[in-house]
Amino acid sequence: MNVTFDPVKHQYWLGEKELPSVTKVLRACWPLKKSFEAADPAVIENARERGVEVDTLLSRYAVGELSAIPAGTRTDAVELFLKAKGWIDAALKAGSIQSQVILSDGNIAGMCDFIVAGPVIVDLKATYDIEAMYPVQLGLYALLYEEQFKQVVEGLGILHVTKRFDRPKWIPLDADECKRDARLILDTWKMAHRRS
């Protein structure tokens, strides 16, 4: 399956068919507002931009494409990168690591931050808090991975890096529970589209 991603429009394509993203499915079906949605939009956008930079730095570093911090990189993003770099180094010593992996079952698609030996799917969160839907997001990634690669995911986890912590916090998740919850979201999505 050759799914492509347009990073400008944040769209996934399977040939000429646009696939809804994991994010779109979650936003459509998740009934609770995120705790940060009440914040000033400028604060949310600043945090989003910082998160993108941290994610880009760590992803490039993980696959050996980052030899120096690019000029103009935000100071706060560099600080978070340096906090999480040791985790990436440990993952590399333990085995293989892939970053920014597109996952799809042919109907929806998403991009997970990291897959480490196992396989274990890891999502990087450079947010203040961990939202309740994040484990479901990872559950969706696991379902997509298992459909695409015909291999059971051994683990799921969140790598939480924030200014509040001296080092990243590893949050292991119950993969079976996350996948069960993700199936409920997928079933809701499919039912709504069947009835539309």
C-alpha positions in Angstrom: 0.0 0.0 0.0 1.6 3.3 -1.1 0.0 6.0 1.0 1.5 9.5 0.4 1.3 12.5 2.7 1.0 16.2 1.8 2.5 18.1 4.8 1.3 21.5 3.6 -2.4 20.4 3.5 -2.0 17.6 6.0 -3.7 15.2 3.7 -3.1 11.5 3.1 -3.6 9.9 -0.3 -3.9 6.4 -1.6 -3.6 6.9 -5.3 -6.3 9.5 -6.1 -8.4 8.7 -3.0 -8.0 11.1 0.0 -7.9 9.2 3.3 -9.1 10.8 6.4 -6.4 11.2 9.1 -6.4 9.7 12.5 -6.6 13.3 13.8 -9.7 14.0 11.7 -11.4 10.8 12.9 -10.6 11.6 16.6 -11.8 15.2 16.3 -15.1 14.1 14.7 -15.8 11.4 17.3 -14.2 12.5 20.5 -16.9 14.2 22.7 -14.7 16.0 25.2 -12.9 19.3 24.6 -9.2 19.3 25.1 -8.2 21.2 28.3 -6.0 23.6 26.3 -8.8 24.6 23.9 -9.9 27.4 26.3 -6.5 29.0 26.0 -5.7 32.1 24.0 -5.4 31.0 20.3 -2.0 32.7 20.1 -0.8 30.6 23.0 -2.1 27.4 21.3 -0.4 28.3 18.0 2.9 29.1 19.8 2.8 25.7 21.5 1.9 24.0 18.2 4.8 25.6 16.4 7.2 24.6 19.3 5.9 21.1 19.2 6.5 20.8 15.4 10.1 22.0 15.8 10.8 19.6 18.7 9.3 16.7 16.7 11.3 17.7 13.6 14.6 17.8 15.5 14.0 14.5 17.2 12.8 12.7 14.1 15.7 13.9 12.1 18.2 13.0 14.9 16.7 9.5 15.3 17.4 8.6 11.7 20.8 10.2 11.5 19.9 13.3 9.5 20.7 15.9 12.2 24.3 16.8 12.8 23.7 20.3 14.1 20.8 22.4 15.3 19.7 24.5 12.3 20.2 28.3 12.6 17.0 30.0 13.7 15.6 27.1 15.7 13.6 28.3 18.7 15.4 28.2 22.0 12.6 26.5 23.8 12.5 23.8 21.1 16.2 23.2 21.4 15.9 22.8 25.2 13.1 20.2 24.8 15.1 18.4 22.1 18.2 18.2 24.4 16.0 16.8 27.2 14.6 14.0 24.9 17.8 13.3 23.0 19.0 10.8 25.6 15.8 8.8 25.2 16.4 8.6 21.5 20.1 7.6 22.1 18.9 4.8 24.5 16.3 3.6 21.9 19.0 3.5 19.2 21.3 1.4 21.4 18.4 -1.0 22.2 17.7 -1.6 18.5 16.1 -0.1 15.5 14.1 3.1 15.4 12.0 4.6 12.7 10.5 8.1 12.7 7.5 9.7 11.0 6.0 6.4 9.8 2.8 6.6 7.8 0.3 3.9 8.8 -2.9 3.0 7.0 -5.5 0.3 6.6 -6.5 1.7 3.2 -9.4 3.7 4.7 -7.8 6.1 7.2 -4.1 7.0 7.7 -1.9 8.6 10.3 1.7 9.3 11.0 3.3 8.0 14.2 6.3 9.7 15.6 8.5 6.7 16.3 8.4 2.9 16.0 11.1 1.2 18.1 12.2 -2.4 18.1 9.4 -4.7 19.2 7.5 -3.1 17.6 6.5 -0.4 20.1 4.8 2.7 18.8 5.8 5.9 20.5 4.1 9.3 20.3 6.0 12.4 21.3 4.0 15.0 23.3 5.6 18.4 23.9 2.5 19.6 25.6 1.9 20.8 29.2 -0.6 18.0 29.9 -1.4 14.6 28.5 -4.9 14.6 27.2 -7.3 11.7 27.7 -7.6 11.0 23.9 -3.9 10.6 23.4 -3.9 6.8 24.3 -6.8 6.3 21.9 -4.7 8.0 19.2 -2.0 5.5 19.8 -4.6 2.7 19.8 -5.6 3.8 16.3 -2.0 3.8 15.2 -1.6 0.3 16.6 -4.7 -0.9 14.6 -3.4 0.7 11.4 0.1 -0.8 12.0 -1.3 -4.3 12.6 -3.5 -4.1 9.5 -0.7 -2.8 7.3 2.2 -5.0 8.5 0.2 -8.1 9.7 2.2 -8.0 12.9 0.9 -7.4 16.5 2.2 -4.3 18.2 4.0 -5.2 21.4 3.7 -1.9 23.2 2.5 1.7 23.1 3.8 4.7 24.9 4.0 8.4 25.2 7.2 10.3 25.5 6.2 13.4 27.4 8.7 16.2 27.2 7.9 19.6 28.8 9.7 22.5 30.4 8.3 21.3 33.8 10.3 18.0 33.7 14.1 17.7 34.0 13.9 14.8 31.6 11.3 13.2 29.4 8.6 11.1 31.2 7.9 7.7 29.6 4.2 6.8 29.9 3.7 3.1 29.0 0.1 2.3 27.8 -2.0 -0.8 27.9 -1.9 -1.7 24.2 -5.0 -3.9 24.3 -7.1 -1.3 26.2 -6.0 1.4 23.7 -6.9 -0.7 20.7 -10.3 -1.6 22.2 -11.0 2.1 22.8 -9.8 2.9 19.3 -12.1 0.3 17.8 -15.0 2.1 19.4 -14.0 5.4 17.8 -13.6 3.6 14.4 -17.0 2.0 14.7 -18.6 5.3 15.5 -16.8 6.9 12.5 -17.9 4.1 10.2 -21.5 4.2 11.5 -21.8 7.9 11.1 -20.5 7.7 7.5 -22.8 4.8 6.7 -25.8 6.8 7.9 -24.8 10.0 6.1 
